[in-house]
Amino acid sequence: MRDSSGTVPRLQANFQEPLGGMLVCCPYILKAGHSNLTDYASLRLDYSTQHTDGVSGALIVYPTKRAPAGFPTWDYDLLVQSSDLYHKFSTVLLAQYLSHWGIDGTPGDEPVPDSGTLNGLGQWAGGGDYFNFTVEPNKTYRIRLVNTGSFASIRFSIDNHPLTVIEADGTLVEPYVVSSVRIDVAQRYSVLVQTNSSQADGVFWIRSQLLTRMFKYKLPGQNTDIRGVMRYSNAPNIAALPIASDDPGPGVHKLGDMDTSLLVPAVKDIPPTQTRQYIITATLQNTNENHFLAFLNKISWEPLTDTSTYMHVRNAGLDNSTYAPTGSSLQPGDQLMITEDSIQVVDLIINNLDDGDHPFHLHGHRPYVMGRGVGRYFGQALNEVNPLRRDTVLVPMYSWTILRFVTDNPGLWAFHCHNAWHMASGMLLQINSLPSKTAQLDVPQAIIDHCDALKQGRRT
């Protein structure tokens, strides 16, 4: 995620979350709360579509607690950042997307990428480079996967090598052997790979395939077959590219693709009982002004200018008043928020009424995924035993998902679609947790002065 997806910032850190118009205007300082793989961009600020133009990176936060007894081990770590890639600047594409005629003549059709990258390298129009991993034979590698892109989901696989999934968005899961892993935008996975293939040349394609189900049109020369190379250190030809081979290759073709419903936490975690419930409806539609925008509960979010909701909440608390009432409310400037000033166990019921998928992300928490299904939610049974906890969840078209979290982390926390075009067109609401404690956070005077300077049109 763009905010440092995956970390759970705790008390004293929320005001440094890089969200334009929602929190304050300053560089991000990370206070990591638990182990995870994080996708970050301190310059992106989660504002408009800056990250689409390429400012991204990854950060690994190592755990302080040991893995459960019997959990698999590995010899080496590798990191793979997969992304879609646009050959035009995002500001140009966003203006076309939001225009009344749309980017391709149909309002609401999202800009599609030209190609993609794997650790910054990719291929297009018959050229390009391949990122190369040289690995030791007969070892076990933990490969940490992250989708740092803007729009496309990605199918990751390595020819002739099964993948054992062991982690999803910071939650260790029971080992699950698959042929490929689908990574939706901002999601992170860890897989184990054993370098024990007997293939003579010792060179294999790494595949980072852009999935096109959401693509409404095709660009000339578009390449969705993005590759890298995994090369055994004892390969006879250190410069050779892999030969054409099956994906994932001979010997593992009977394995299926990863099914997220089969991911089971390695450490059993019983969710607390729900005390609050909120229904969130996601749609994209034309407005009276003939603009195609994204909506949550009929509200399309716009960032405040020269201020932030965080500062409003903080200042109200210092004045012994409140910025927003308990529950769901709409504040000035189309700021939809859910406010709880006591610790509650909240169920977010997300009904996606759109004809597209939405990778929703909740900042500051790692919620339980209590259930999902087709259509709307009408009281279907939930998983109360050992549901997966993750912060970025794909809600497919015309379906429902329920996320459960505890409001024990003071601050303003974004809940939004991580599709860059949907985020930029308004698919965001705010969780206002414990505002009376938010007001007590010690915001450095330099940050307050910096924001005041921006109001007056000055840079500090």
C-alpha positions in Angstrom: 0.0 0.0 0.0 1.0 3.5 -0.4 0.7 4.5 3.2 3.3 1.9 4.2 0.8 -0.8 3.6 1.0 -3.5 6.2 2.4 -1.7 9.1 0.0 -0.8 11.9 1.1 2.6 13.2 0.3 3.0 16.9 -0.2 6.0 19.2 1.9 9.0 18.3 2.3 8.0 14.7 -1.1 8.6 13.0 -0.5 12.3 12.3 2.5 11.3 10.2 0.4 9.1 7.8 0.9 10.4 4.3 -2.6 11.2 3.2 -3.3 14.5 1.6 -6.3 16.4 3.0 -7.0 13.8 5.7 -3.9 13.8 7.9 -1.2 16.4 8.1 1.3 17.6 5.5 4.6 16.2 6.5 7.1 13.5 5.6 6.2 10.0 6.9 8.1 8.6 9.9 7.4 4.9 10.4 6.8 3.4 13.8 6.3 -0.3 13.0 4.0 -2.2 15.2 4.5 -5.8 13.9 6.3 -7.8 11.3 5.3 -7.4 7.7 6.3 -6.6 4.2 5.5 -3.1 3.5 5.1 -1.2 0.2 5.9 2.5 0.9 6.4 5.8 -0.8 7.1 8.7 1.5 6.8 11.1 -1.3 3.6 9.9 -2.7 1.3 11.0 0.1 -1.5 8.8 -1.2 -2.6 11.9 -3.0 -4.1 11.7 -6.4 -2.1 9.3 -8.6 1.5 10.2 -7.7 2.5 6.6 -7.1 1.5 5.6 -10.6 4.4 7.6 -11.9 6.9 5.3 -10.2 7.8 6.4 -6.7 7.6 3.2 -4.7 9.7 0.9 -2.6 9.5 -1.9 -0.1 10.4 -2.3 3.6 10.7 -5.5 5.5 9.9 -5.3 9.3 11.3 -8.4 11.0 9.3 -10.1 13.8 10.2 -10.0 17.5 8.2 -13.2 18.1 9.2 -16.6 16.9 7.1 -18.5 14.4 5.0 -21.3 15.8 6.7 -24.6 16.5 7.0 -26.7 13.3 6.6 -23.7 11.0 8.8 -24.0 7.8 12.2 -22.5 7.7 14.3 -21.1 4.8 17.9 -20.4 3.9 17.6 -17.0 2.1 15.2 -14.1 1.5 14.3 -12.6 -1.9 12.1 -9.6 -2.6 9.9 -9.3 -5.8 8.0 -6.1 -6.5 5.7 -6.5 -9.4 3.8 -3.7 -11.0 1.9 -2.5 -14.0 3.5 0.4 -16.0 2.0 3.3 -17.8 3.9 5.1 -20.5 2.0 8.4 -20.0 2.1 10.5 -16.9 -0.8 9.7 -14.5 -2.0 13.4 -14.5 -2.8 13.1 -18.2 -4.5 9.7 -17.8 -6.5 10.9 -14.8 -7.8 13.9 -16.6 -9.0 11.7 -19.5 -10.5 9.2 -17.1 -12.5 11.8 -15.2 -13.7 13.7 -18.3 -17.2 13.3 -19.5 -16.2 11.3 -22.6 -13.8 9.0 -20.8 -10.4 7.8 -21.8 -11.7 5.6 -24.6 -15.1 7.1 -25.4 -16.9 5.2 -22.6 -17.1 7.0 -19.3 -15.9 4.9 -16.4 -13.4 2.8 -18.3 -10.2 2.9 -16.3 -6.8 3.6 -18.0 -5.1 0.4 -18.8 -1.3 -0.1 -18.5 1.1 -0.4 -21.4 3.3 -3.0 -19.8 4.7 -4.0 -16.4 7.8 -4.4 -14.4 9.4 -7.0 -12.1 11.8 -5.3 -9.6 11.9 -2.3 -11.9 12.7 -4.1 -15.2 10.3 -5.1 -17.9 9.7 -5.8 -21.6 7.8 -3.9 -24.3 7.8 -3.8 -28.1 10.3 -6.6 -28.4 12.9 -5.0 -26.1 13.7 -4.5 -22.4 15.6 -6.3 -19.7 15.0 -9.2 -17.4 15.6 -8.9 -13.6 17.9 -11.8 -12.7 18.0 -13.8 -9.5 21.0 -16.1 -9.1 20.2 -18.8 -6.5 22.1 -21.6 -4.9 20.8 -25.1 -5.8 19.2 -27.3 -3.2 18.2 -24.4 -0.9 14.9 -23.0 0.3 14.2 -19.4 -0.5 11.5 -17.2 1.0 10.3 -14.9 -1.8 8.4 -11.9 -0.5 5.9 -10.7 -3.2 4.2 -7.3 -3.4 2.0 -5.7 -6.0 3.2 -2.1 -6.1 1.0 -1.3 -9.1 -2.0 0.9 -9.7 -4.6 -1.2 -11.4 -3.8 -4.7 -12.6 -3.9 -7.8 -10.5 -0.8 -10.0 -11.1 -0.3 -13.8 -11.4 3.1 -14.8 -10.1 4.8 -18.1 -10.9 8.2 -19.7 -11.5 8.5 -22.3 -14.2 9.1 -25.9 -12.9 8.9 -24.7 -9.2 5.9 -25.1 -6.9 5.2 -22.2 -4.5 4.4 -22.8 -0.8 2.4 -19.9 0.5 3.3 -19.1 4.2 2.2 -15.5 4.7 -0.5 -13.0 3.6 -0.3 -9.3 4.5 1.8 -10.1 7.6 -0.3 -13.1 8.8 1.5 -16.4 8.9 -0.6 -19.1 7.3 -0.5 -22.9 7.2 1.8 -24.0 4.3 -0.2 -24.2 1.1 1.4 -25.5 -2.1 0.2 -23.9 -5.4 1.4 -23.4 -8.9 0.8 -19.6 -8.9 -0.2 -16.7 -6.6 -2.6 -13.9 -7.6 -1.5 -10.6 -6.0 -4.0 -7.8 -6.1 -2.9 -4.2 -5.9 -1.1 -3.5 -2.5 -1.3 -7.1 -1.3 1.8 -8.9 0.0 2.5 -12.7 0.1 5.5 -14.8 1.1 6.1 -18.1 -0.7 8.8 -20.7 -0.2 10.6 -22.1 -3.3 13.0 -25.1 -3.2 15.8 -24.8 -5.8 15.9 -28.6 -6.5 14.9 -28.8 -10.1 16.9 -31.3 -12.2 16.4 -29.3 -15.4 19.7 -29.4 -17.2 20.2 -25.8 -18.1 19.3 -24.5 -14.6 17.6 -21.4 -15.9 13.9 -20.7 -15.4 11.3 -18.0 -16.2 9.8 -16.0 -13.4 6.4 -14.8 -14.6 4.6 -11.7 -13.5 1.5 -11.8 -15.7 -0.9 -8.8 -15.7 -4.5 -10.1 -15.4 -6.7 -8.4 -17.9 -10.2 -9.1 -16.6 -10.7 -5.4 -15.6 -9.2 -4.1 -18.9 -11.9 -2.5 -21.0 -9.8 -1.8 -24.0 -6.4 -2.8 -25.4 -3.4 -0.5 -26.3 -1.2 -1.0 -29.3 1.8 -3.0 -28.4 0.5 -3.7 -24.9 2.5 -6.4 -23.1 1.0 -8.2 -20.1 3.5 -11.1 -20.1 6.2 -9.7 -17.8 9.2 -11.9 -16.9 12.3 -12.2 -14.9 14.9 -15.0 -14.7 15.9 -17.4 -11.9 19.3 -18.9 -12.6 21.0 -21.6 -10.6 24.5 -20.7 -9.6 25.8 -23.9 -11.2 24.1 -23.3 -14.6 26.4 -24.2 -17.5 25.7 -20.9 -19.3 25.5 -17.9 -17.0 24.2 -15.6 -19.8 21.5 -17.9 -21.4 17.8 -17.0 -21.2 15.4 -19.8 -20.4 13.9 -21.9 -23.1 10.1 -21.8 -23.7 8.4 -23.9 -21.1 5.1 -24.5 -19.5 3.8 -22.3 -16.7 4.5 -23.4 -14.0 6.3 -26.2 -15.9 6.7 -29.9 -16.0 6.1 -31.8 -12.8 3.8 -29.3 -11.1 1.1 -28.8 -13.7 -1.4 -30.6 -11.5 -1.2 -28.0 -8.8 -3.9 -25.3 -8.8 -3.7 -21.6 -8.6 -3.9 -20.1 -5.1 -7.5 -19.9 -3.6 -7.5 -17.3 -0.9 -10.5 -19.0 0.8 -8.0 -21.8 1.7 -5.6 -19.6 3.5 -5.7 -20.6 7.2 -3.8 -18.6 9.9 -0.9 -20.7 11.4 -1.7 -19.3 14.8 -5.3 -19.6 15.8 -7.0 -16.3 16.5 -10.6 -16.1 17.6 -12.1 -12.7 16.7 -13.9 -10.8 19.4 -17.7 -10.4 19.3 -19.0 -7.6 17.1 -20.5 -4.6 19.0 -21.0 -2.2 16.0 -22.0 -2.7 12.4 -21.8 -0.4 9.5 -22.9 -1.1 5.9 -20.7 0.3 3.1 -22.0 0.4 -0.5 -19.4 0.8 -3.3 -20.5 2.2 -6.7 -19.1 4.1 -9.6 -21.5 6.3 -11.6 -22.1 9.4 -13.6 -22.9 12.6 -11.7 -25.3 15.4 -12.7 -22.2 17.3 -14.0 -21.4 14.4 -16.3 -18.4 13.2 -14.4 -17.8 9.5 -13.7 -16.9 9.2 -10.0 -16.5 6.6 -7.3 -18.8 6.6 -4.3 -19.0 5.0 -0.8 -22.5 5.3 0.6 -23.3 7.8 -2.2 -20.4 10.1 -1.1 -17.4 10.7 -3.4 -14.4 11.8 -1.3 -12.3 14.9 -2.0 -9.2 15.8 0.0 -9.5 19.0 2.0 -7.1 21.8 0.9 -4.8 23.6 3.2 -6.0 21.6 6.2 -6.9 18.1 7.3 -9.6 16.2 9.1 -7.0 15.1 11.6 -6.3 18.7 12.6 -10.1 19.4 12.9 -10.5 16.4 15.2 -7.4 17.4 17.2 -8.5 21.1 17.6 -12.0 20.1 18.5 -10.7 17.8 21.2 -8.4 20.6 22.6 -11.5 22.8 22.8 -13.5 20.1 24.7 -15.9 19.7 21.7 -16.3 17.1 19.0 -15.7 17.3 15.3 -18.1 14.4 14.4 -20.8 12.6 16.3 -20.6 8.9 17.1 -21.5 6.7 14.2 -21.5 7.4 10.5 -21.7 11.0 9.5 -20.9 13.4 6.7 -18.7 16.4 7.6 -18.0 19.5 5.5 -16.2 19.0 2.3 -17.7 15.5 1.6 -15.8 13.9 4.5 -17.6 10.6 5.2 -16.4 9.1 8.5 -17.2 6.6 11.1 -16.6 7.8 14.6 -16.2 5.7 17.8 -14.8 7.4 21.0 -14.8 4.1 22.9 -13.2 0.8 22.1 -15.7 -1.1 19.9 -15.6 -4.2 17.7 -16.7 -3.0 14.3 -18.1 -5.0 11.4 -17.8 -3.3 8.1 -20.3 -4.9 5.7 -19.0 -4.0 2.2 -21.5 -4.5 -0.6 -19.8 -4.0 -4.0 -22.6 -3.0 -6.5 -20.1 -2.2 -9.2 -19.2 -4.2 -12.3 -15.5 -4.1 -11.3 -13.3 -5.5 -8.5 -12.1 -3.3 -5.6 -8.9 -4.1 -3.5 -10.0 -2.4 -0.3 -7.4 -1.4 2.3 -7.9 -0.3 5.9 -5.1 1.8 7.4 -4.0 1.3 11.0 -5.5 -2.1 11.4 -5.3 -5.7 10.3 -9.0 -6.7 10.2 -10.4 -10.2 10.3 -12.0 -11.3 7.0 -15.2 -12.7 8.5 -16.9 -13.7 5.3 -17.6 -13.1 1.6 -20.0 -14.1 -1.0 -21.9 -13.1 -4.2 -24.6 -10.5 -4.3 -25.5 -8.4 -1.2 -25.0 -9.5 2.4 -28.3 -10.6 4.0 -27.2 -12.3 7.2 -25.1 -15.2 5.8 -23.0 -17.2 8.2 -19.6 -15.9 9.1 -16.3 -17.5 10.1 -16.1 -17.0 13.8 -13.4 -19.6 14.4 -10.1 -18.7 12.8 -10.6 -16.2 10.0 -7.6 -14.7 8.1 -6.4 -11.3 9.2 -5.2 -9.0 6.4 -5.3 -5.3 5.7 -6.0 -5.4 1.9 -8.9 -7.5 0.6 -10.3 -7.8 -2.9 -14.0 -7.4 -3.0 -15.0 -8.8 -6.5 -17.7 -7.3 -8.6 -21.3 -7.7 -7.3 -20.2 -9.3 -4.1 -20.0 -8.7 -0.3 -17.2 -8.9 2.2 -17.2 -8.3 6.0 -14.2 -7.0 7.8 -14.0 -6.9 11.6 -11.6 -4.7 13.5 -11.2 -3.1 17.0 -11.1 0.7 17.4 -8.2 0.7 19.8 -5.8 2.7 17.6 -6.4 6.5 18.0 -6.4 8.6 14.9 -8.0 9.1 11.5 -7.7 6.0 9.4 -8.5 5.7 5.7 -10.6 2.9 4.3 -10.3 3.0 0.5 -10.0 1.2 -2.8 -6.4 0.7 -3.8 -7.1 0.9 -7.5 -5.4 4.2 -8.2 -8.1 5.5 -10.5 -10.9 4.6 -8.1 -9.1 6.2 -5.2 -8.4 9.4 -7.1 -12.1 9.5 -8.1 -13.3 9.4 -4.5 -13.6 5.8 -3.2 -12.5 6.6 0.4 -14.0 7.0 3.9 -12.4 7.7 7.3 -12.4 5.7 10.5 -12.2 8.3 13.4 -11.1 6.1 16.3 -11.0 7.5 19.9 -10.9 11.2 18.9 -10.6 12.3 22.6 -7.2 10.4 22.6 -6.3 11.6 19.2 -6.4 15.2 20.6 -3.8 14.1 23.2 -1.2 13.1 20.6 1.9 15.2 20.8 2.2 16.8 17.3 5.5 18.5 16.9 5.2 22.3 16.5 7.3 22.1 13.3 4.6 20.1 11.7 1.9 22.5 12.7 4.0 25.4 11.4 4.6 23.6 8.2 0.8 23.1 7.6 0.1 26.7 8.5 2.7 27.8 6.0 1.0 25.8 3.3 -2.3 27.5 4.1 -0.6 30.8 3.3 1.0 29.6 0.1 4.5 29.3 1.6 6.9 26.3 1.6 9.0 25.5 4.6 
